[in-house]
Amino acid sequence: MCKADPRKLNDLKLVYEETLGKPLIISDCSGCISDAITELSIVLDKINNPQKYKKMSEQQSKYKLKPNTIIDLTYSTGEYVTNSNVTDEKMIELIKKNPAYLNFLEEYPEDEVEKLLKKPEEKKIEEKKAAPKDEKKEAPKTDSKTEKKSEPGDVRVVKK
């Protein structure tokens, strides 16, 4: 059991269960207590800033965090990211900074994430491949010396 005051733990458990409507299971570590306090602070923030969460709830994100996951960004932006406030923009920003954030996600658009994770030189190569060619396609030419067929765009050195 945790080393915290049993009366305070009981109070926390009661508030948590009444507020969130789910049981609080306290284990040997203090992580569950910290998570419970974080979840309760998010609920209080929703009560105190309803406009902020109204805007967020109107936006449907393609990114869904795993159950009971809270990304703590208080060290940098002073916020928490949960399923109730996750946005596509926020997750894209986080994944660009550190792809390990994918481990917190249950659902995400794989094609978008794949593009985010590609290195700049890979993106350029793909763009070149995907770019439409304005050249007229010619029939392959045969090099009389090697009997090799050359394709349009092949580079050959011809000595005169």
N, C-alpha and C positions, 0 to 999 in steps of 0.2 A: 504494500500500500504506500501511497505518497506520504511524505513527511509533513505535509501541510496540516494546519489545524483542522481537526475533523468537523468542528462546527462551521467553519468557513467553507469547507468542501461541501457540506450538506446544503448550506445556503446557495452556493454556486450551482449545485445540482438541481435544486428546486427552481431557481430562476431560469436556468438553461432549459429544463424540461417544460416549464410552463410557457416560456417565450417561444421556443423553437418547436415544441411538440414532438420531440424525440428524446430517447433516453441518453443520458451522459454516462458513459462507462469510463471509470477512472482506473487506470492501470498503475504499474510501479513507477513509471516515469512522470515527469511533469509536463510532457508534451501535450497530453490530452487536456490538461487544465489550461495551458496556454492557448490551445486551439479553441477551447470553449469560450475563453475570454475574448479571443479575436472574433469569433462568430457573433457573440453578443455585442461587441463594439460595432460590428457592421450593421446589425439590426438597429442599434441606437443611431448610427449615422443615417440609415434610411429614414428613420423617424424624423430626425432633425433636418435632413436635406432631401425632402421628397422629390423636388424638381430634378435634382441630379439623377436620381434613380429612375424617375419616370422617363427621362430621355433615353437612358440606357436600356430600359426594358422594351422600349419601342424598337430598338435596333436588334435584329435577330443575328446573332453571331454564328459563323460557320465553325467556330472553335468551341468545343465543350470540354471542360475540365473533368477529370476523374472525380467520382463521388468523394465528398468531404475534403476536397483539395482547396487550399487557400495559398495563393502566391503572395508572399510578403515582400512588398517593395517599399516599405517604410524607410529603409536606409537610403533610397535614392529619390523616389517621387512622393513618399508619404502616403502611399495608398496600398490597399489590398486588392488582389484580383480574385474574384470568385465567379461562379457560373451566373450569378445575378448581375454582374457588372462587366463581364468580359466583352471586349469588342474585337473585331477583326484587326483594326489598326493597332491596338495594344499588343495583341499576340504576335502580329507580324514584326513589330518593333522588338519584342522580347526574343523571338526566334532568330532574328537577324543578329542580335547581340550574342545570343548563346543558344545553339540548337538543342541543348540539354532540356530546355523548357518543353520540348515535345514529349518528354517522359511524363509530364503532368496532364497531358491531354488524352481524353477518351475518343474524341472525334475531331478531325480536322480535314480540310481539303488537301488531299495528297498532292495533286498537281501544282497547286499554288506553293506549297511548302517545298516541293522538289525544285521549283524555279528559284525560290529564296535561297536554297542551300547550294545552288550551283555557283562555281567560281566565275568571276567576270570573263576569263578567257573562254570557258565552256559556253557561256551565254553568247559571246561573239561568234563562235564557230557555229552554234545552232542557228543564230540569226542569219548567217551567210547561207547556210543550207536551206533555210526556209524562204529566203528572199527570192522573188520571182526573177527569172532570167529574161532579159530583153533580147538576147541573141537568138537568131534563127538557128534551129537545129539542122546541122548538116549531116549527111551520111558519113560514117566513119571513113577516114582515109587510110590507105595502106602505105606504109613506108616500104619502099622497094628494097632497101638494104636488109631490113630485119623481118619483113613480112608481118610486122606487128600492126594491128589496127590502132589508130590514134583516135581519141575522142576529142570533141570540141573542148577547148580549155586546156588540153595537154600542152606542156611546154617542151619544145624541141629546139635544139641548137643546130642551126644550118650554117655550114661554112660555104662561102662563095669562092 
